[in-house]
Every structure is written in C-alpha cells, then in structure tokens.
Amino acid sequence: MTGWSINDYPIFFTNRPNLEPLTQLIELLRPRALDLKNLEGRGNWVLCFPADKNIVFGLVMSGSCRFEAAGHPSVQLDAGDFLLMSAPPPWTLSKGEAGDFFEFDTLRHPSDLRIMSFGAGSDTTRIMGGYFCFDTANAELLNTLMSQVIHIGCANRSAPALRGIVELVDREASSARPGQGFILNRLLEIMLVEALRTRSDAAEETELARPGMLAGLADRQLACTLREIHADIARHWTVAAMATTAGMSRSAFAERFTRIVGTPPVDYIVNWRMALAKDALRFTSRPLIEIATATGYGSASAFSTAFSRVVGCSPARYARGQTGRDSDD
C-alpha cells in the first residue's frame, strides 16, 4: 500500500496492545481534515452556523457569547470556555440583544483567510474553532463515546490544558513545517481525549447514566473489565471470565455491564473485534488468518462468518471498499 503515515497503522499490529480503552478508540477513529478559523465578533451580533456532519470545536479566547442549538439548552460562553459538538444541528452564537445577523457560510466562502471579522463596535469577542472528521471505517464508534454537545467551562481544571492544545493546533495549522499532518492529527487526538476524560470525570450522575464506554470506565468494577478486554481482545472471553475480572457473579455482571455500557458483554467483545478488523482490512494487506487470529478467531472461515454477520459483507468485499451484503467473496 502507498501513501501511509505513521498514524495509518492498525493499533493491534503496532506492538502496543496495552493501550487503555479510550486511547485505543480514539486511535481507531483517526481524526483528521482540520479546518481552523479565528472568529472576531464586534458589538452585538448573531452568527448562524449550518448543520454539520463533522466534529466541531471552539474555544472562547476573549469576550463572551451565547450558544443555542435546537434540542439543547442555551449556554453562556465566557473566555476560556470550550465547546465540542458531534454532528450538530443548525446552531448560533450571539452577543447582546438585537445584533446584526451573519451567516457563517457567507463569511467563509469569499476567501480562505484564517481570521473572519464581522460586526461593528469596540466590544470584541474572539473565538478559535474548527472541525475535523473521522475515517469512515469506525466513525459510528463516536456515538458510544460522547454526547452531541459537550461544554467545559473555564473554571474546570482541564480548561487551561484545552486552551493550550487549541493554541498549539492554531500554531501548527498556520505553519508549513515538515510533519504538519502527523502533528495535527496527534493534537486532535489529545484534544479529544482531554475533553472526553474531563467530561467523564466531571459530569453529573445524570449524564454518566448515558450508556457507553465512558460510563463503563467511570465504574470501578467495569473499568477493570474493559481494560482487561482491550489489553487482550484475542482471549477466549466468556461472560464468566469477564465477571471474574470485575469481582462479580456472572448474572450480576451481565446485568450491570449491559445497563451501564449499553450492550451485552459478548456483543461488546464482538463489536470491538469487528472495529479492529475493519481497521486492518482498510489499512493493511495482512493475510486474513493474521487478522482472524489477532481478533480472537481460530480460523479465517470463522472470522469471515462473524464479520459478514456483523458488518453486512464479507471481509474481501469490505477490503475492496464495497459494503453491500453479499453471498461470496
């Protein structure tokens, strides 16, 4: 294969099997395709953004504004506040009352300038933000990881770190130095991990009740199990074996895991194995038996059967970039 970067190698073929679960998941998502803008709003204004299928982030560098989006409570954003959104609906940022109305796309398209200024007045709000996307192989994993809108206030202990990361992203994106793509991809990974683990640590109990990996990692007993699973996905995992890692009975473990993580434990194992397999099929030319063994299957045929059942097409067809259901390779 050609055109690879270091970031393109599947994680279970990099001799790093002991990465913890959140790090593994972020690496599988492969964030990339950054578009960074500096917004400068003066006076009173309303800035309208269209719906976006990507991940959108923003940091208020100075001043303040209000965030509003359909289906979400409005949020007052002050200097140092960080916002992370997954495939947001149409949304607005506004300052003051009866401000001038601006469309983000109208401001963006006439030029490729990094700084977008709008409005009139001496009171200025500066926002640094952008968007990025994930490789399509495992983009759906994000749905198990984060809420659609995450707000981390300036008083949060991680706010300074997030600001530092965003400033590094801005500095690197404005340069043309060797290795820029690799560094930007890694910075985006770091930003995601910092934002998500901050939310996991600081979220209220009602938010942690949202099923998913973060909720599982916030549970002391299930976190032990998740770390064991991700450290050795090829192991012959049974519900009884997983329950032992959590120090629980089989039935109590199965109920707790399903309720907190949002999927039965055996299904979680299978889904994670398929995520790793899709990554390997997309980015390597490894023999099918190697992928099967690395993901816990005793033969290529057993792996192919499981892959076709879960993904909807054979491994061979998936590797060719075709995802329709099929009956042969």
N, C-alpha and C positions, 0 to 999 in steps of 0.2 A: 504494500500500500504506500501511497505517496502523500505528501503534504501534512504529515503528522507533526504535532507539537508534543512536548512532554505531558501536557495536560490531556492528551488524547488516549493514553494507555489505560486499559481497564484496570480497576483497582485491585482485583484479585489476581492479576498477573504482574504486579509490581513489587512482590515480596514485602508487602505491607498489610498482612491480613489482620493485624491487631488494631487497626484504626477503629475508634469508637463509632457507634451507630450514626450520630448526627454528621460527623465528618465524612463517613462513607456515603451518606445520602447526598450531601452537598456536592461531593466529587462526581457522583453519578449524574447529577443534574447538569453539570458542565456550564455554568453561567458564562455568557459571552455577548458580543454585539452591543457594546455600550454606546449610548448617545447622551452626552453630558451637556447641560445648559446652565448658565447663570442668569437668573431672573432678577431684574431690578424694577420694582413697582414703586411709583412715586405718587404721593397724595392718596386719594380714595379711589379704589378700582375693584373690578371683578374680572378675574381671569378664568375662562371656561375651557376645560380640557375634554376631549372626546374619550369615549370608552377605549380601553387599551387591553390587548391580549397578553402583554408582557408584564414583567415585574417593574414597578415604578417606585423610585425612592426620592426623597427630598429632605434637605436639612435647612432649617431657617438659620441663616448666618447672622442676620441682624434685623431688627424690627419685629413685626408680628402680623399675623393674618388669621383668617378663619377658614377651616376646611369643611366642605359639605359634599356629600355624595348620597344618592338615592339608596335607601336601605341602611344607612349608617348615621349615628348621631353626629351632629356637628362638633368640631373640635377647635378650640382656640390654640393656635400655634405661636409660641414665643421663641426668641433667639435660643438656639441650642436644641430645639425640638426636632425629632427625627420621625419620618413617616415612611412606611414600607407598605406597598399595596400589590396584591396579586390579581391580575386581570380585572382592574377596577372598572366600574360603570362610569358614565359621564360624571365629572366632578368639578368643583370650583374652589378657587382660593379667592378670598376677598379681604379688603381693607376698608374700614369705615362704612358709612352709610351713603347710598345713592352715588356710588362711584362710577367712573367710566367703565364701559363694558368692552372686554377684549377677548378674541378667540385665539387660543394658543396656536392652532394650525396657521392662522393668518399671520401671526407674528413670526412663526418659524420658517415658513416656506420661502419668503423673498430672499433670504440669504442664509449662509451657513455660519454666521457669526456665533461665537460661543456665548456672548453676552446679549441678552434680549431685554431692552428697556421699554417701559410703557408707563403711561400716566403722566401727571404733572403735579408738581408740588415739592416742598422741601423735605417732607417726611418720607424716608426711603426704607423699603423692606427688601432685603436680599435673600434669595433662596438658591441653593445649589442642588440640582437634581438631575435625574436621567432615568433611563430604562435599560433593561437587558433581558435577554431571552435565554431559554434552556434548549439543549439538544432534545429533539422530539422523541428520542428513544424512551426516555423515562420522565418526560415532563409532567405526567399525571401524578408522580410521587409528591409533587408540591402540595396537592390537595390534602394529603395526610399530614402536612407539616405546619402550615400556617393559616391563620385567619386571613380574610380578604384585605383587611386594613389593620395594620399594627402601628400604634403611636407610642413612641418612647419619649417622655418629657425630659426637659433639660435638667430636672432635679434628679433623674435616675443616675445611678452610679456609673452606668455604661455610656452615658451621653458624651462625655469628653472623648472616649475611645472612638465612638462612631464618628464624631466630628473629625478627629484626626485621620480616620480611614478615608472619609469622603474627601478631605483636603488632599490626601495622597493620590486618590483617584483623579481628582481635578488636575493635579500637577503632572501626573503621568500621561493623562489623556491629551494635555496641551503640548507635550514634547514629541519628538520624533526619534527617540533613542532606541538602540537595539534592544530586543526583548520586550518591547512595549506590550504586545499582545499577551504574552505569558504573565507579566506582572499585573496587568489589568484584570485578567481572569482570576488570578490568585487574590487580588484585593477584593474583588466582588465576592469570592467565596468567604473571605474573612469577614466582610461586612454582613453577609447573610448569617453566618454562624453567630456573630456577636449579637445581632438583632434578635435572632430566634432564641438563643440561650438566655438572653436578658429577659425575653418575654416569658420563657419557661420558668425562670427564677422568680420573676416579679408579678406575674399575672395573678389575678384574683382567682379564688377557687372556682367561681362560675366559669371562667374562661378555661381553666385547666380541665374542666369537665368535658370539654370538646375532645372527642376521641382522636387518637393519633399517636405518632411516635413520641412527640414532646410530652404528652400526658403520661405515656409509659415511662419515659426517662425521669419524670418528676416523681414517680412512685418508687420508693426504695427497693421493694422486693422485685418488681417487674424490671427495674433498671438493671439489676444483676442478670436477669434472664436475657434481656436484649443485648447486653454486652457480650454474653457468652455465645448467643446465636450469631452475632455479627463477627465475632472473632473466629468462628469455626462453622461456617454455613454448610460445609460438606459433611458434617457429622450426621449420623442417623438420629435425627431428632424425633422423639415421641413426646406426647403431652406429659407423660410420667417423667421423662428425663428433664423437660423444661420445668416442671413443677419442683423437682429436686433443687434446681439452681435457685429457685425463689424461696425454698424452705417452706413449701406449702403442700397441701394434699392435692391430688390430681384434679378433683372436681372443683375445689375452691380456686385453684389456679386458673383453670379453664374459664370459669365464670368471670374472675377478676380481669384476666387478660382481654377477653372479648369485650367487656364493658369499658375498660379504660383505653385500650389500643384501638378498638373499633372493628376488630376482625378476629375470628378464632385463631388460636396459636398455630395450628397446622397450616391454615390459609396464609398466615403471615410469612411462614417459612417458604412456602411455595412462591408467593408473590415476590419475595426478596430474591430468591433464586432466579426467577424469570427476569427480574430487573438486571441482575448481574449478567445473565446470559444474553439479553438483548444488547447490553453494552459491548460485550465481547464479540457478538456477531456483527455488530455495526462497525467496530473499530479495529478488529484484528482479522487475520486469516488463520487463526488457530484451528486445528482439527476438531471436529465435533466431539470426539471422545474426550479430548482435553477439557473442553467446556463442560461436558457432561460430568466428568469426574470432579472438576472444581466446584460444581454446584450441587454435588451430593447424589448424583445418579450413577448406577452401576454399569450402565451401558448407553451407547448412543441412541439405541432404539427406545429405551425407557425415557431418556431425556426428550427425544423428539415427540413422543406421545404426550408427555406432560406439557411441553412447550406449545404444541398445536392446540391442546385443550384450553390452556390459559390465555395465550396470545391471539389465537384465532387463525394462525397459519403455521406452516412448517418452518423450522429453523432455516432451511435453504432458501425458501421464498423470502423470509424476513431479511436474511443477509443480502438478498438481491434488491431490497428496498420495496418489496411488494407485500402488502399486509392483508389482502383479501383471503377469506377461507379457501382452503384447497384440499384436495384429496391425495396429492402426491407431490414429490419434490421436483 
